[in-house]
Amino acid sequence: MKKYLAIIVVLLFMFLSGCSGDGKTTGGGGKSKSGDVTLTYAIWDVNQAPALQQIADKFTEENPNIKIKVEVTPWDQYWTKLETAATGGSLPDLFWLNASNIQKYAKGKVLLPITEQADLDGVDLTKYPEALVKTYTVDNELYALPKDFDTIGLWYNKVLFDDAGLEYPNENWTWDDLVENAKKLTDSGKGIWGFSAPLETQTGFYNTVYQAGGYILNDDMTKAGHADEKTFKGIKFMYDMIHTHKVSPTVAQMTDTPAISLFESGKVAMMFAGSWSQIEFEKNDYTRDKVDVTVLPTGEKKAVIIHGLGNVIAANSKYPEEAWKFSKFLGSEEAHKIQAETGTVIPAYQGTQDAWVQSNPNFNLQVFIDMTEYSVPYPVSIETRKWQQIETEILTQAWAGNMSLEDAVKEVAEKVDAVLAEEKK
């Protein structure tokens, strides 16, 4: 944790800015004396800005003394700007935070815990996917109400299935069904592959690892699971699509032409891809009416990785009570319904997803909501980026056939364990 002292310095600013010492929203230390407050709300997606501004305006209509300034920073600049603001004590009052970064910022003490206020105000956390609530709970403290989520589906080319005389994938498919059909769809003479198995985490082997009963990190984030027998089975399932079953393009081929491009040109019959891909597939002239999606096939059990966004509050906000009030509104059914109409993301609030599903009737988008019943939180720790880089660098060598998968997972486990141990210091 020593490396995070720079971020923790922001605690000093909490006192200088008049926040209560216990970090709760009930202290009232940040209340505006004039009664008029302007909260800054940082996001990274310009496509969602209009809907969020509409939500902000609706909130201000009901709370005239609280104005909301929505600030959009592009993704490639957002995190650098956020880290600079955290170390300088100038974080926005509220901002987007994804699962990959919640541990880092929560343990860095720059976020306001909202457990007490959510309980006092009767916020019903069962309205959100359980896995997302778990994601945004760190050391038994809740730090965000979920905003939206994404899951992973099995996208498939209907034309290629029709040409091969095969039935489309469905919710009863197992790993064996996927392999069997991928073999039937692979036609080397035509340059068509039954499946694509790029080295991906969220949209790739993380899903099959949990379907095999394995894990990436243990619950207390002290041990990597890559060398575990069940985890290895899940990783090997994707690896075998290239090296054993020969139904997927090679790493070199997918480096030259990304897997999604091969799918969009009719060269790949099936692939794992996220709920967000529906926007791109709708815009693509080929995939618009030729592809569809279903749930992921079952391994030892059903599982799918869920990722998402939460709206967090800066610990040193001058207006913690007002920020919580807006955060609660952002997490409300009303706000989620407004967000759903954009069709850009799946709103997290239970029962508000219909508008998103109907936003693109060409695809069976309901499957992405249905899979939340057995979803698994995206695995994260404080140094997620660091150990994922290790994971990618080593497993790429195995995927490319330059080292055995057995040796690769052992090396990954050892090096990720070292990163996790360093986090605890």
NORMOSUL-V185958 format. One record per residue. N is the residue number from 1. PHI is phi in radians with two decimals (999 if undefined). PSI is psi in radians with two decimals (NA if undefined). D_FIRST is the distance of its C-alpha to the first C-alpha in Angstrom with 2 decimals. Layout:
[[N PHI PSI D_FIRST] [N PHI PSI D_FIRST]]
This chain:
[[1 999 -0.16 0.00] [2 -1.00 -0.64 3.80] [3 -1.15 -0.23 5.40] [4 -1.73 0.16 5.44] [5 -1.06 -0.57 7.22] [6 -1.08 -0.69 10.22] [7 -1.26 -0.67 10.32] [8 -1.19 -0.33 9.87] [9 -0.95 -0.45 12.78] [10 -1.05 -0.36 14.87] [11 -1.00 -0.61 15.13] [12 -1.02 -0.67 17.56] [13 -1.22 -0.40 19.69] [14 -1.06 -0.74 20.06] [15 -1.27 -0.68 22.07] [16 -1.15 -0.51 23.93] [17 -1.60 0.02 24.98] [18 1.54 0.29 26.30] [19 -1.29 2.73 24.17] [20 -1.19 2.62 24.42] [21 -1.22 -0.35 21.84] [22 -1.59 -0.01 21.12] [23 1.33 0.15 20.08] [24 -1.62 2.90 23.09] [25 -1.53 -0.02 25.89] [26 -1.61 -0.01 28.59] [27 -1.33 -0.47 28.33] [28 1.32 0.06 30.51] [29 -1.15 -0.39 29.00] [30 -1.74 0.20 28.80] [31 -1.19 2.38 32.35] [32 -1.27 2.24 34.56] [33 -1.12 -0.59 37.43] [34 -1.38 -0.30 39.80] [35 1.54 -0.23 38.93] [36 -1.72 2.24 38.44] [37 -2.30 2.45 35.00] [38 -2.10 2.05 33.79] [39 -1.72 2.41 30.59] [40 -1.65 2.40 28.89] [41 -2.30 1.91 28.02] [42 -1.69 2.31 26.32] [43 -2.39 3.03 27.17] [44 -2.14 -0.10 27.60] [45 -1.90 1.89 30.82] [46 -1.11 -0.47 34.04] [47 -1.18 -0.44 36.05] [48 -1.65 -0.16 34.63] [49 -1.00 -0.79 35.01] [50 -1.02 -0.77 38.63] [51 -1.15 -0.70 37.94] [52 -1.20 -0.59 34.94] [53 -1.17 -0.66 37.12] [54 -1.09 -0.74 39.78] [55 -1.11 -0.76 37.41] [56 -1.09 -0.74 36.34] [57 -1.13 -0.68 40.02] [58 -1.12 -0.71 40.92] [59 -1.10 -0.80 38.27] [60 -1.14 -0.58 39.56] [61 -1.04 -0.64 43.07] [62 -1.55 -0.30 42.21] [63 -2.35 1.32 40.09] [64 -1.00 -0.40 41.98] [65 -1.49 -0.07 39.83] [66 -2.07 1.95 36.64] [67 -1.73 2.61 36.64] [68 -2.09 2.22 34.14] [69 -1.88 1.88 33.33] [70 -1.46 2.11 32.19] [71 -1.97 2.12 30.37] [72 -1.80 2.14 30.34] [73 -2.15 2.19 28.11] [74 -0.95 2.60 28.66] [75 -0.86 -0.80 26.04] [76 -1.23 -0.16 25.58] [77 -1.99 -0.32 24.75] [78 -1.00 -0.86 23.11] [79 -1.27 -0.62 19.46] [80 -1.12 -0.77 19.61] [81 -1.11 -0.69 21.32] [82 -1.18 -0.77 18.90] [83 -1.13 -0.68 15.79] [84 -1.10 -0.75 18.03] [85 -1.15 -0.66 19.13] [86 -1.13 -0.80 15.73] [87 -1.25 -0.41 14.78] [88 -1.67 0.00 18.39] [89 1.26 0.46 18.77] [90 -2.22 0.66 21.54] [91 -1.11 2.64 20.65] [92 -1.06 2.78 23.80] [93 -1.07 -0.75 24.76] [94 -2.33 2.63 24.49] [95 -2.79 2.81 23.38] [96 -1.28 2.47 23.22] [97 -2.48 2.25 20.06] [98 -1.59 3.01 20.41] [99 -1.06 -0.59 18.97] [100 -1.08 -0.42 16.95] [101 -2.00 -0.04 14.75] [102 -1.12 -0.70 14.83] [103 -1.09 -0.79 11.65] [104 -1.04 -0.85 9.65] [105 -1.36 -0.61 11.77] [106 -1.17 -0.81 12.23] [107 -1.27 -0.33 8.74] [108 -1.39 -0.02 8.54] [109 1.11 0.53 11.62] [110 -1.85 0.07 14.05] [111 -1.98 2.58 16.31] [112 -1.55 2.11 19.08] [113 -1.19 2.48 19.49] [114 -2.10 0.22 23.12] [115 -0.96 -0.87 23.78] [116 -1.12 -0.80 26.09] [117 -1.19 -0.68 28.02] [118 -1.07 -0.67 28.53] [119 -1.23 -0.80 29.96] [120 -1.09 -0.64 32.08] [121 -1.58 0.09 33.48] [122 1.19 0.56 34.27] [123 -1.18 2.20 32.33] [124 -1.56 1.73 33.32] [125 -1.25 -0.24 30.28] [126 -1.26 -0.16 32.68] [127 -1.33 -0.16 33.95] [128 -1.99 2.71 30.94] [129 -0.96 2.27 30.08] [130 -0.97 -0.68 28.30] [131 -1.11 -0.57 25.84] [132 -1.29 -0.71 24.80] [133 -1.06 -0.71 24.39] [134 -1.09 -0.71 22.17] [135 -1.03 -0.74 20.09] [136 -1.61 0.25 19.55] [137 -1.88 2.05 18.84] [138 -2.15 2.18 15.25] [139 0.90 0.78 15.00] [140 1.18 0.26 18.75] [141 -2.03 2.32 18.73] [142 -1.48 2.34 20.64] [143 -2.06 -0.13 19.48] [144 -2.79 2.58 22.36] [145 -1.59 2.25 25.92] [146 -1.01 2.44 26.48] [147 -1.72 -0.91 28.53] [148 -2.67 3.03 29.60] [149 -2.60 2.92 28.99] [150 -2.46 2.56 30.13] [151 -2.24 3.13 31.17] [152 -2.03 2.41 32.76] [153 -2.17 2.94 36.47] [154 -1.66 1.81 39.01] [155 -1.50 2.50 40.95] [156 -2.52 2.69 44.36] [157 -1.63 1.93 47.39] [158 -1.13 -0.64 50.41] [159 -1.11 -0.79 52.92] [160 -1.14 -0.63 51.81] [161 -1.17 -0.75 51.95] [162 -1.09 -0.78 55.39] [163 -1.08 -0.56 56.68] [164 -1.54 -0.05 55.64] [165 1.19 0.56 57.19] [166 -1.89 2.58 53.99] [167 -1.29 2.61 52.80] [168 -1.19 2.68 49.67] [169 -1.02 2.63 46.37] [170 -2.52 -3.11 45.93] [171 -1.19 -0.20 43.76] [172 -1.63 -0.02 45.27] [173 -1.13 2.50 44.15] [174 -1.97 3.09 42.30] [175 -0.96 -0.73 40.65] [176 -1.06 -0.69 44.10] [177 -1.10 -0.71 45.71] [178 -1.09 -0.83 43.31] [179 -1.12 -0.82 44.02] [180 -1.05 -0.80 47.75] [181 -1.27 -0.59 48.18] [182 -1.09 -0.66 46.05] [183 -1.12 -0.74 48.41] [184 -1.19 -0.50 51.44] [185 -1.52 -0.33 50.15] [186 -1.28 2.22 49.24] [187 -2.38 1.66 52.11] [188 -1.09 -0.55 51.54] [189 -1.12 -0.59 54.90] [190 -1.69 -0.03 53.88] [191 1.22 0.58 50.29] [192 -1.94 2.32 48.99] [193 -1.92 2.52 46.01] [194 -1.28 -0.47 45.59] [195 -2.72 2.76 41.81] [196 -2.11 2.33 38.92] [197 -2.22 1.11 35.81] [198 -1.18 2.81 33.46] [199 -1.36 1.59 29.97] [200 -2.17 2.67 28.29] [201 -1.68 -1.30 25.50] [202 -1.02 -0.71 26.12] [203 -1.72 0.17 29.83] [204 -2.31 -2.05 30.19] [205 -1.24 -0.30 29.12] [206 -1.01 -0.68 26.42] [207 -1.12 -0.82 29.50] [208 -1.25 -0.47 31.49] [209 -1.07 -0.84 28.67] [210 -1.28 -0.51 28.62] [211 -1.15 -0.48 32.42] [212 -1.49 -0.07 32.59] [213 1.55 0.20 30.58] [214 -1.61 -2.89 27.51] [215 -2.70 2.72 23.87] [216 -1.62 -0.85 21.19] [217 -2.23 2.55 18.18] [218 -1.28 3.01 18.82] [219 -1.06 -0.63 18.41] [220 -1.66 0.22 15.18] [221 0.98 0.75 13.63] [222 -2.00 -0.17 13.55] [223 -2.56 2.37 16.59] [224 -1.44 2.56 18.38] [225 -1.77 0.07 22.01] [226 -0.99 -0.58 23.71] [227 -1.55 -0.06 25.67] [228 -1.11 2.52 26.80] [229 -1.02 -0.77 30.56] [230 -1.25 -0.68 30.64] [231 -1.08 -0.78 27.88] [232 -1.01 -0.71 29.79] [233 -1.07 -0.71 32.92] [234 -1.18 -0.71 31.47] [235 -1.17 -0.74 30.27] [236 -1.13 -0.52 33.59] [237 -1.01 -0.80 35.58] [238 -1.24 -0.71 34.57] [239 -1.03 -0.73 34.83] [240 -1.15 -0.42 38.32] [241 -1.05 -0.54 39.54] [242 -1.55 -0.90 39.58] [243 -1.62 -0.44 40.31] [244 -1.85 -0.93 42.40] [245 -1.47 -0.34 44.08] [246 1.02 0.68 44.38] [247 -1.91 0.01 44.22] [248 -2.14 2.58 41.42] [249 -1.00 2.72 41.41] [250 -1.35 2.97 39.58] [251 -1.02 -0.76 36.34] [252 -1.07 -0.74 38.54] [253 -1.16 -0.67 40.73] [254 -1.39 -0.24 37.91] [255 -1.36 -0.72 36.44] [256 -1.17 -0.77 39.84] [257 -2.32 1.93 40.30] [258 -0.92 2.61 37.38] [259 -0.96 -0.70 37.96] [260 -1.17 -0.56 38.37] [261 -1.21 -0.66 41.04] [262 -1.11 -0.69 42.87] [263 -1.15 -0.72 42.85] [264 -1.28 -0.17 44.12] [265 -1.94 0.18 46.96] [266 1.37 0.31 48.13] [267 -1.70 -0.21 46.99] [268 -2.22 2.30 44.50] [269 -1.47 -0.57 45.71] [270 -2.49 2.61 42.47] [271 -2.78 2.68 38.78] [272 -1.44 2.29 35.65] [273 -2.68 2.77 34.66] [274 -1.39 2.92 33.00] [275 -1.06 -0.51 34.77] [276 -1.18 -0.34 34.21] [277 -1.16 -0.34 36.46] [278 -1.05 -0.51 39.49] [279 -1.17 -0.82 39.57] [280 -1.17 -0.72 39.91] [281 -1.18 -0.50 42.32] [282 -1.25 -0.62 44.46] [283 -1.33 -0.48 44.74] [284 -1.30 2.22 45.61] [285 -1.07 -0.58 49.39] [286 -1.34 -0.86 49.28] [287 -1.37 -0.33 46.77] [288 -0.86 -0.80 47.87] [289 -2.11 0.25 50.59] [290 -2.02 -0.14 50.02] [291 -2.18 2.83 46.71] [292 -2.64 -3.09 45.30] [293 -2.48 2.61 42.37] [294 -2.44 -3.13 41.92] [295 -1.21 2.82 39.22] [296 -1.18 2.58 37.38] [297 -1.16 2.76 39.33] [298 -1.59 2.35 38.56] [299 -1.68 -2.13 37.21] [300 -1.17 -0.44 36.91] [301 -2.74 3.05 36.07] [302 -1.48 2.44 35.51] [303 -2.88 2.59 32.06] [304 -2.63 2.50 30.76] [305 -1.33 2.31 27.40] [306 -2.00 2.37 27.00] [307 -2.29 2.88 24.86] [308 -3.09 -2.98 25.22] [309 -2.13 2.63 24.38] [310 -2.30 2.67 23.63] [311 -1.66 2.01 24.37] [312 -1.89 2.83 21.51] [313 -2.01 2.36 21.85] [314 -1.20 2.38 19.88] [315 -1.09 -0.50 18.68] [316 -1.78 0.36 20.49] [317 -1.03 2.41 23.65] [318 -1.27 -0.28 26.73] [319 -2.25 1.13 28.47] [320 -1.10 -0.63 26.39] [321 -1.22 -0.75 29.57] [322 -1.18 -0.66 31.24] [323 -1.11 -0.73 28.20] [324 -1.11 -0.70 28.08] [325 -1.06 -0.74 31.82] [326 -1.24 -0.68 31.56] [327 -1.05 -0.74 28.68] [328 -1.11 -0.67 30.92] [329 -1.18 -0.70 33.79] [330 -1.04 -0.54 31.84] [331 -1.56 0.09 31.21] [332 -1.44 2.87 34.89] [333 -1.08 -0.72 37.61] [334 -1.04 -0.82 39.45] [335 -1.15 -0.69 36.67] [336 -1.16 -0.58 36.00] [337 -1.15 -0.70 39.73] [338 -1.10 -0.76 39.80] [339 -1.12 -0.67 36.90] [340 -1.07 -0.58 38.61] [341 -1.15 -0.30 41.70] [342 -1.30 -0.46 39.97] [343 1.30 0.10 39.59] [344 -1.45 -0.65 36.38] [345 -2.45 2.85 33.92] [346 -1.53 2.02 34.28] [347 -1.13 2.52 33.80] [348 -1.40 -0.38 31.69] [349 -1.28 2.19 34.10] [350 -0.97 2.30 36.46] [351 1.57 -0.01 40.00] [352 -1.88 0.12 39.37] [353 -1.50 -0.15 39.03] [354 -1.02 -0.70 42.78] [355 -1.09 -0.66 43.01] [356 -1.17 -0.76 40.39] [357 -1.05 -0.74 42.26] [358 -1.37 -0.18 45.54] [359 -1.16 -0.35 44.25] [360 -2.50 1.42 44.96] [361 -1.19 -0.15 47.74] [362 -1.16 -0.43 48.09] [363 -2.10 2.65 45.17] [364 -1.43 1.21 44.46] [365 -1.22 -0.28 41.26] [366 -1.02 -0.45 41.47] [367 -1.08 -0.53 39.92] [368 -1.20 -0.52 36.47] [369 -1.38 -0.73 36.70] [370 -1.03 -0.62 38.30] [371 -1.25 -0.18 35.48] [372 -1.10 -0.36 32.98] [373 -1.06 -0.50 34.59] [374 -2.23 0.51 32.83] [375 -1.32 2.68 29.86] [376 -2.13 2.32 26.44] [377 -1.03 2.45 23.20] [378 -1.00 2.18 21.78] [379 -1.22 2.22 18.97] [380 -2.49 2.80 15.50] [381 -2.51 -2.85 11.80] [382 -1.18 -0.79 8.82] [383 -1.81 0.85 10.00] [384 -0.94 -0.84 13.61] [385 -1.06 -0.66 15.25] [386 -1.17 -0.86 14.00] [387 -1.32 -0.45 15.22] [388 -1.22 -0.55 18.22] [389 -1.13 -0.73 19.26] [390 -1.05 -0.83 19.33] [391 -0.97 -0.84 21.25] [392 -1.17 -0.79 23.70] [393 -1.06 -0.75 24.37] [394 -1.35 -0.80 25.27] [395 -1.17 -0.47 27.13] [396 -1.05 -0.64 29.08] [397 -1.12 -0.68 30.62] [398 -1.24 -0.78 31.80] [399 -1.02 -0.61 33.02] [400 -1.45 -0.09 35.00] [401 1.48 0.28 36.48] [402 -1.65 -0.14 35.05] [403 -2.71 2.76 33.34] [404 -1.24 2.61 33.82] [405 -1.14 -0.62 31.80] [406 -1.06 -0.81 31.34] [407 -1.17 -0.65 29.77] [408 -1.11 -0.82 27.63] [409 -1.19 -0.59 26.02] [410 -1.13 -0.76 25.36] [411 -1.17 -0.71 23.63] [412 -1.04 -0.85 21.58] [413 -1.03 -0.78 20.53] [414 -1.10 -0.78 19.57] [415 -1.32 -0.61 17.50] [416 -1.21 -0.68 15.76] [417 -0.99 -0.68 15.06] [418 -1.14 -0.69 13.38] [419 -1.13 -0.77 11.07] [420 -1.12 -0.66 10.36] [421 -1.14 -0.68 9.92] [422 -1.14 -0.59 7.34] [423 -1.08 -0.53 5.29] [424 -1.46 -0.15 6.05] [425 -1.33 NA 5.35]]
